[in-house]
């Protein structure tokens, strides 16, 4: 196994002899890092602090003269509304199903790329196509495909010509999940492939000699050795799926109870200009993301430092 | 080991399925974009008549009246500027992390990772309010700043992974052979680092090109609206025609160059996407 943590210390150079040299190296390092660190904090640390402040106030840009300190009333308004809980359900539903499908499909594609006796290049080339396409464009493509007027899907055998995919909540979810899975499975497959190539082929040979079937080799060798890679891929995809916004915005705009929490936040903040309520939603989403990451790291033992941002 | 013809048949089917699955939406968009308006509802995957009217309507009216040219310029300009700044800042930072010893290295990497997981929607409200106060709302800079923040973690991780693989001893070796430090850097290190930097640049560009949330929240007009946001607000020729054809044509225009690009540099992109996850 040579899973490489980016956080590993760099290969040691010759031990610094003079402490002044160590000091100048530190100074140089901090100077080199400072601009990037500042740029990263500029749009995260300060705005999230500002969001917390806004969420405690009664700020509605349609009524700029009203307002003032509101305490936790924005939070109680959000948490006691059925809309928030419906949207949480929708978001988690879409997240769990799409990530589960992506894991299975991504693993299958990774195995095809790894084991195929020919055509690996073709597979790798074609899985990169979804990665390069704008999410909004992919959402439009699937929407047009499933639309009862323009789409070819209802023309396929076994599917009713009258099926109105965007006329119901769960049929809308089906199309949304399909679009999400199509767009993000390649990334999952590539991360899993990277874990797959580190497994020593001799293990498989030895298992084959001992009479293990292909399925046994997969469940007893591949899966256990890939657990770290799988957990990290799952963590990143889960957090990404929790933020689902583009696809839903294009396909339904949240109609028929298909809203995700990100759409709810956007509607409060940008459409209704209610910065107080919207910020409370934003802060709650931030806490949910934190909770998911915490569960993965503490509960499942995902080694995040071995992962990488998508 | 013997490869039976049955093995070949099974692999062919598996590969064909993957390729078809990946290609369907793209071929479908091309198909719709080529259908004349009266054939739009024929529900056929392959158009029977081909017309380029949808493409013509995108560019009609020149830069002032076309619904598409300005967003296209905004998208390209904003993504290129962000990529340039992001790569410069990330290169400095990644160099320090890969080559120098200093306290705080782990904190920076952990912080970058945290930002990669950060929900962008949580910053949209405050940014909307701040940008309006600062006059950055609906400007290129107003989008470049958040893109920079959210692309830096990606760029730093990819570059650190690449920089760790560079045999830095070559720099000293070149100096022993009589090169100046500047020559050693430009003639030896830069060519070795260039592929990694280029890979990071592709990934950052795709990230900015793809963004939708900031693009619809922090813009209100063609002054800075990018293509994904413009597509969502496309209207038809008249209020009675759906914009399906023009959306499809615009989607094809922004998709095909990226696909060609991605396919051309596929090895680099795969290396970049998996860099740091696993040491190959």
Boltz contact constraints between the chains, C-beta under 6 A:
constraints:
  - contact:
      token1: [A, 2]
      token2: [B, 279]
      max_distance: 6.0
  - contact:
      token1: [A, 3]
      token2: [B, 278]
      max_distance: 6.0
  - contact:
      token1: [A, 4]
      token2: [B, 279]
      max_distance: 6.0
  - contact:
      token1: [A, 6]
      token2: [B, 157]
      max_distance: 6.0
  - contact:
      token1: [A, 6]
      token2: [B, 160]
      max_distance: 6.0
  - contact:
      token1: [A, 6]
      token2: [B, 276]
      max_distance: 6.0
  - contact:
      token1: [A, 7]
      token2: [B, 106]
      max_distance: 6.0
  - contact:
      token1: [A, 7]
      token2: [B, 109]
      max_distance: 6.0
  - contact:
      token1: [A, 10]
      token2: [B, 98]
      max_distance: 6.0
  - contact:
      token1: [A, 25]
      token2: [B, 100]
      max_distance: 6.0
  - contact:
      token1: [A, 26]
      token2: [B, 102]
      max_distance: 6.0
  - contact:
      token1: [A, 29]
      token2: [B, 96]
      max_distance: 6.0
  - contact:
      token1: [A, 29]
      token2: [B, 100]
      max_distance: 6.0
  - contact:
      token1: [A, 29]
      token2: [B, 102]
      max_distance: 6.0
  - contact:
      token1: [A, 32]
      token2: [B, 92]
      max_distance: 6.0
  - contact:
      token1: [A, 32]
      token2: [B, 96]
      max_distance: 6.0
  - contact:
      token1: [A, 33]
      token2: [B, 93]
      max_distance: 6.0
  - contact:
      token1: [A, 33]
      token2: [B, 96]
      max_distance: 6.0
  - contact:
      token1: [A, 33]
      token2: [B, 108]
      max_distance: 6.0
  - contact:
      token1: [A, 35]
      token2: [B, 89]
      max_distance: 6.0
  - contact:
      token1: [A, 36]
      token2: [B, 89]
      max_distance: 6.0
  - contact:
      token1: [A, 36]
      token2: [B, 90]
      max_distance: 6.0
  - contact:
      token1: [A, 36]
      token2: [B, 93]
      max_distance: 6.0
  - contact:
      token1: [A, 36]
      token2: [B, 152]
      max_distance: 6.0
  - contact:
      token1: [A, 39]
      token2: [B, 89]
      max_distance: 6.0
  - contact:
      token1: [A, 39]
      token2: [B, 148]
      max_distance: 6.0
  - contact:
      token1: [A, 39]
      token2: [B, 149]
      max_distance: 6.0
  - contact:
      token1: [A, 39]
      token2: [B, 152]
      max_distance: 6.0
  - contact:
      token1: [A, 40]
      token2: [B, 115]
      max_distance: 6.0
  - contact:
      token1: [A, 40]
      token2: [B, 149]
      max_distance: 6.0
  - contact:
      token1: [A, 40]
      token2: [B, 152]
      max_distance: 6.0
  - contact:
      token1: [A, 43]
      token2: [B, 123]
      max_distance: 6.0
  - contact:
      token1: [A, 43]
      token2: [B, 145]
      max_distance: 6.0
  - contact:
      token1: [A, 43]
      token2: [B, 146]
      max_distance: 6.0
  - contact:
      token1: [A, 43]
      token2: [B, 149]
      max_distance: 6.0
  - contact:
      token1: [A, 44]
      token2: [B, 115]
      max_distance: 6.0
  - contact:
      token1: [A, 44]
      token2: [B, 118]
      max_distance: 6.0
  - contact:
      token1: [A, 47]
      token2: [B, 123]
      max_distance: 6.0
  - contact:
      token1: [A, 47]
      token2: [B, 126]
      max_distance: 6.0
  - contact:
      token1: [A, 47]
      token2: [B, 127]
      max_distance: 6.0
  - contact:
      token1: [A, 48]
      token2: [B, 122]
      max_distance: 6.0
  - contact:
      token1: [A, 50]
      token2: [B, 126]
      max_distance: 6.0
  - contact:
      token1: [A, 51]
      token2: [B, 125]
      max_distance: 6.0
  - contact:
      token1: [A, 51]
      token2: [B, 126]
      max_distance: 6.0
  - contact:
      token1: [A, 109]
      token2: [B, 18]
      max_distance: 6.0
  - contact:
      token1: [A, 112]
      token2: [B, 14]
      max_distance: 6.0
  - contact:
      token1: [A, 116]
      token2: [B, 11]
      max_distance: 6.0
  - contact:
      token1: [A, 117]
      token2: [B, 11]
      max_distance: 6.0
  - contact:
      token1: [A, 119]
      token2: [B, 15]
      max_distance: 6.0
  - contact:
      token1: [A, 123]
      token2: [B, 15]
      max_distance: 6.0
  - contact:
      token1: [A, 123]
      token2: [B, 18]
      max_distance: 6.0
  - contact:
      token1: [A, 125]
      token2: [B, 263]
      max_distance: 6.0
  - contact:
      token1: [A, 125]
      token2: [B, 266]
      max_distance: 6.0
  - contact:
      token1: [A, 126]
      token2: [B, 19]
      max_distance: 6.0
  - contact:
      token1: [A, 126]
      token2: [B, 22]
      max_distance: 6.0
  - contact:
      token1: [A, 127]
      token2: [B, 22]
      max_distance: 6.0
  - contact:
      token1: [A, 128]
      token2: [B, 262]
      max_distance: 6.0
  - contact:
      token1: [A, 128]
      token2: [B, 266]
      max_distance: 6.0
  - contact:
      token1: [A, 129]
      token2: [B, 22]
      max_distance: 6.0
  - contact:
      token1: [A, 129]
      token2: [B, 259]
      max_distance: 6.0
  - contact:
      token1: [A, 132]
      token2: [B, 258]
      max_distance: 6.0
  - contact:
      token1: [A, 132]
      token2: [B, 259]
      max_distance: 6.0
  - contact:
      token1: [A, 132]
      token2: [B, 262]
      max_distance: 6.0
  - contact:
      token1: [A, 133]
      token2: [B, 255]
      max_distance: 6.0
  - contact:
      token1: [A, 134]
      token2: [B, 210]
      max_distance: 6.0
  - contact:
      token1: [A, 134]
      token2: [B, 228]
      max_distance: 6.0
  - contact:
      token1: [A, 135]
      token2: [B, 210]
      max_distance: 6.0
  - contact:
      token1: [A, 136]
      token2: [B, 212]
      max_distance: 6.0
  - contact:
      token1: [A, 136]
      token2: [B, 228]
      max_distance: 6.0
  - contact:
      token1: [A, 136]
      token2: [B, 231]
      max_distance: 6.0
  - contact:
      token1: [A, 137]
      token2: [B, 251]
      max_distance: 6.0
  - contact:
      token1: [A, 137]
      token2: [B, 255]
      max_distance: 6.0
  - contact:
      token1: [A, 138]
      token2: [B, 25]
      max_distance: 6.0
  - contact:
      token1: [A, 140]
      token2: [B, 247]
      max_distance: 6.0
  - contact:
      token1: [A, 140]
      token2: [B, 251]
      max_distance: 6.0
  - contact:
      token1: [A, 141]
      token2: [B, 25]
      max_distance: 6.0
  - contact:
      token1: [A, 141]
      token2: [B, 28]
      max_distance: 6.0
  - contact:
      token1: [A, 141]
      token2: [B, 29]
      max_distance: 6.0
  - contact:
      token1: [A, 144]
      token2: [B, 32]
      max_distance: 6.0
  - contact:
      token1: [A, 145]
      token2: [B, 28]
      max_distance: 6.0
  - contact:
      token1: [A, 149]
      token2: [B, 41]
      max_distance: 6.0
  - contact:
      token1: [A, 150]
      token2: [B, 40]
      max_distance: 6.0
  - contact:
      token1: [A, 150]
      token2: [B, 41]
      max_distance: 6.0
  - contact:
      token1: [A, 150]
      token2: [B, 244]
      max_distance: 6.0
  - contact:
      token1: [A, 152]
      token2: [B, 43]
      max_distance: 6.0
  - contact:
      token1: [A, 152]
      token2: [B, 45]
      max_distance: 6.0
  - contact:
      token1: [A, 155]
      token2: [B, 43]
      max_distance: 6.0
  - contact:
      token1: [A, 190]
      token2: [B, 273]
      max_distance: 6.0
  - contact:
      token1: [A, 190]
      token2: [B, 274]
      max_distance: 6.0
  - contact:
      token1: [A, 191]
      token2: [B, 277]
      max_distance: 6.0
  - contact:
      token1: [A, 194]
      token2: [B, 274]
      max_distance: 6.0
  - contact:
      token1: [A, 194]
      token2: [B, 277]
      max_distance: 6.0
  - contact:
      token1: [A, 194]
      token2: [B, 278]
      max_distance: 6.0
  - contact:
      token1: [A, 198]
      token2: [B, 278]
      max_distance: 6.0
  - contact:
      token1: [A, 239]
      token2: [B, 117]
      max_distance: 6.0
  - contact:
      token1: [A, 243]
      token2: [B, 119]
      max_distance: 6.0
  - contact:
      token1: [A, 245]
      token2: [B, 213]
      max_distance: 6.0
  - contact:
      token1: [A, 246]
      token2: [B, 212]
      max_distance: 6.0
  - contact:
      token1: [A, 262]
      token2: [B, 121]
      max_distance: 6.0
  - contact:
      token1: [A, 265]
      token2: [B, 121]
      max_distance: 6.0
  - contact:
      token1: [A, 269]
      token2: [B, 124]
      max_distance: 6.0
  - contact:
      token1: [A, 269]
      token2: [B, 125]
      max_distance: 6.0
  - contact:
      token1: [A, 270]
      token2: [B, 217]
      max_distance: 6.0
  - contact:
      token1: [A, 275]
      token2: [B, 125]
      max_distance: 6.0
  - contact:
      token1: [A, 275]
      token2: [B, 129]
      max_distance: 6.0
  - contact:
      token1: [A, 278]
      token2: [B, 125]
      max_distance: 6.0
  - contact:
      token1: [A, 279]
      token2: [B, 125]
      max_distance: 6.0
  - contact:
      token1: [A, 282]
      token2: [B, 122]
      max_distance: 6.0
  - contact:
      token1: [A, 282]
      token2: [B, 125]
      max_distance: 6.0
  - contact:
      token1: [A, 285]
      token2: [B, 119]
      max_distance: 6.0
  - contact:
      token1: [A, 285]
      token2: [B, 121]
      max_distance: 6.0
  - contact:
      token1: [A, 285]
      token2: [B, 122]
      max_distance: 6.0
  - contact:
      token1: [A, 286]
      token2: [B, 119]
      max_distance: 6.0
  - contact:
      token1: [A, 286]
      token2: [B, 122]
      max_distance: 6.0
  - contact:
      token1: [A, 289]
      token2: [B, 119]
      max_distance: 6.0
  - contact:
      token1: [A, 293]
      token2: [B, 117]
      max_distance: 6.0
  - contact:
      token1: [A, 308]
      token2: [B, 157]
      max_distance: 6.0
  - contact:
      token1: [A, 308]
      token2: [B, 276]
      max_distance: 6.0
  - contact:
      token1: [A, 308]
      token2: [B, 277]
      max_distance: 6.0
  - contact:
      token1: [A, 309]
      token2: [B, 116]
      max_distance: 6.0
  - contact:
      token1: [A, 309]
      token2: [B, 153]
      max_distance: 6.0
  - contact:
      token1: [A, 309]
      token2: [B, 154]
      max_distance: 6.0
  - contact:
      token1: [A, 309]
      token2: [B, 157]
      max_distance: 6.0
